[in-house]
Amino acid sequence: MKRKFPWIAIMCLIAIVSCKPVKEYQKMYLNDADMELSMRKGQKSENNFELYREGSAGANGGKSGGGCGCN
């Protein structure tokens, strides 16, 4: 128990010290498009339409065709 307490105290101090508010000029990096986890709804439909028109893959991962609209 005596050996665990210093480690727990050190970890708590590190956790408390590492939290700090984000400055206004730093927020632009947090709102970067590379930080997104998934596509937005508008991007999904646009990507779906582009894949369908291109013909490289069917819409939503369906069958692929020649691009002329033939099955």
C-alpha positions in Angstrom: 0.0 0.0 0.0 2.8 2.4 0.8 4.4 1.9 -2.6 1.1 2.5 -4.5 0.2 5.8 -2.8 3.1 7.9 -4.3 2.3 6.6 -7.8 -1.4 7.3 -7.4 -0.6 10.8 -6.1 1.8 11.5 -9.0 -0.7 10.3 -11.6 -3.4 12.5 -10.0 -1.1 15.5 -10.1 -0.2 14.9 -13.7 -3.9 14.6 -14.6 -4.8 17.8 -12.8 -1.9 19.8 -14.3 -2.4 18.6 -17.8 -5.9 20.1 -18.0 -5.9 23.7 -19.2 -8.3 25.9 -21.2 -7.8 26.3 -25.0 -7.0 29.8 -26.1 -9.1 31.4 -28.9 -6.3 31.3 -31.5 -5.7 27.6 -30.8 -9.3 26.6 -31.5 -8.8 26.8 -35.2 -6.6 23.7 -35.0 -9.2 21.8 -33.1 -11.9 22.6 -35.7 -9.6 21.4 -38.5 -11.2 19.1 -41.1 -8.5 16.5 -40.4 -9.8 16.2 -36.8 -13.2 14.9 -37.9 -14.1 11.3 -37.1 -16.4 10.7 -40.0 -18.0 12.5 -43.0 -20.8 14.9 -42.5 -24.2 14.2 -44.0 -23.7 16.5 -46.9 -20.3 15.0 -47.7 -21.8 11.5 -47.6 -24.5 12.2 -50.1 -22.0 14.1 -52.3 -19.5 11.2 -52.2 -22.3 8.7 -52.9 -23.5 10.8 -56.0 -19.9 11.1 -57.2 -19.2 7.4 -57.0 -22.5 6.6 -58.7 -21.8 9.0 -61.6 -18.2 7.9 -61.9 -19.1 4.2 -62.2 -16.1 3.0 -60.3 -18.4 1.6 -57.6 -22.1 1.3 -57.2 -23.9 3.7 -54.9 -23.4 2.8 -51.2 -20.9 0.0 -52.1 -23.3 -1.8 -54.5 -22.5 -3.4 -57.8 -20.1 -1.6 -60.1 -20.9 -0.9 -63.7 -19.4 0.7 -66.8 -20.5 4.2 -65.9 -23.2 4.4 -68.6 -25.9 3.4 -66.2 -26.1 -0.2 -67.5 -26.4 -3.1 -65.0 
